[in-house]
């Protein structure tokens, strides 16, 4: 669970599939997510994107590969 914070967004750069739960936790809180963990999208892209949509959170790609696609 994310503690109450004045932060505007969280950054997830945890390596591999271990980053999925933190990705979903941040999005479930409604906080925007700067995502450098591409595995979250590879293994659960539909779930991650739906979680962001449901909570009105934005995913900002910061890994070079998916940032290039975003741009």
N, C-alpha and C positions, 0 to 999 in steps of 0.2 A: 504494500500500500504506500502511496506517496503522501508524505506529510504536507499539511497546508503550507503554502509558500507564496512569496511574491514573485517568483520566477515566471517569466513569460513563456519559456519552453524548456524542454529537457533534451539532452543529447544522448543517443544510444550508439556507442561504438564497440559494444561487447562482441567479441569474436564468435562466429559460428551460431549454431542453433541455440546456444545459451542466451542469446539476445532476444529471442522471441517473447518470453514471458515479460521482461522489462518493457519491450515495445508495447505489448498489450496493456500492461499496467499503466503506462503513461497515457496511452490513448483513452483508456477507461476513465481516467481522471478528468478528461476533457482538455488536457494540456497539449499544446502543439509539440511536435516531435521533430527534432533534427536527427535524421536517421542515416547512420554510416554503416549499419548492419544489414547488408543486402540479403543475408540468409533469412531474415524475418519475412521478406517479400517472396523469396524463392520457395520456402516451405509452407507458407500460410498467407500468400498475397491476398486472396479473397477475404479471409478472416480479418487481416490487418486493415485493409481498405474499408471494409464494412464497419469495423470498430471506430475508425476515424470519422466516417460519415455519421454514424449513430450519435457520436458525442460532439460533433462539430469541431473536431480537432484537425489541424493541418499537419501533413507530413512534408517536411522539407528535406530533400535528399542532399546529403553532404559528402557521400562517397563519390569519387570521380566518375565511376561507371554510370550509376543511375542519376547522378546530377547532370551528366551530359545528355541523357535521354530527356530529363525534365526540362532542360533549357531548350 
